[in-house]
Amino acid sequence: MKIMAVYDAGERFADRYSVIFDNGDVYGMSSNADQPNGCCIYYGNIHKDLSMKNVAANACKVGDLSGLPQGALRQMALLEGEIQCH
């Protein structure tokens, strides 16, 4: 899977980042999504379960992923299959 878009809903939500992958899967993530006290939630698939209107509601699209917290970036890489979970 490859990341197609990331939306940031701001600090008021635990799952502030909505990550959309090329297969349509959508995950909500916290800034520390790779940690036991972080969150990484599967929302569904935009081709089957969700509408883009709901995913992007009250959120801004992130243009440069390099500015995201390391915990969120590591979890995204894990879901993309770029790193292995040991």
C-alpha positions, 0 to 999 in steps of 0.5 A, spaced: 500 500 500 502 507 498 499 513 501 495 517 497 493 523 502 493 525 509 488 529 513 490 533 519 484 534 524 488 538 529 490 536 536 483 536 539 482 529 536 486 523 539 486 520 531 488 527 528 491 524 522 486 520 517 491 516 512 488 514 505 492 509 502 492 507 494 487 501 495 482 505 499 483 503 506 483 509 511 486 509 518 485 514 523 492 515 527 495 519 533 501 523 533 504 517 537 501 511 533 507 507 533 506 506 541 502 502 545 498 508 548 497 511 541 492 510 536 491 507 529 484 505 527 482 502 521 476 506 519 474 502 512 475 503 505 473 509 501 471 505 495 466 500 499 464 503 506 466 511 507 465 517 503 471 522 502 466 527 505 466 524 511 474 522 511 476 530 510 470 533 514 473 538 519 480 537 516 486 540 512 490 536 507 497 535 509 502 537 503 509 535 506 509 529 510 516 530 513 513 535 518 508 530 521 510 527 528 515 521 527 510 516 531 505 517 525 510 516 520 513 510 523 506 507 523 504 509 516 511 506 514 509 500 517 502 499 514 505 501 507 510 495 508 516 499 508 518 497 515 517 490 518 514 489 525 519 485 530 
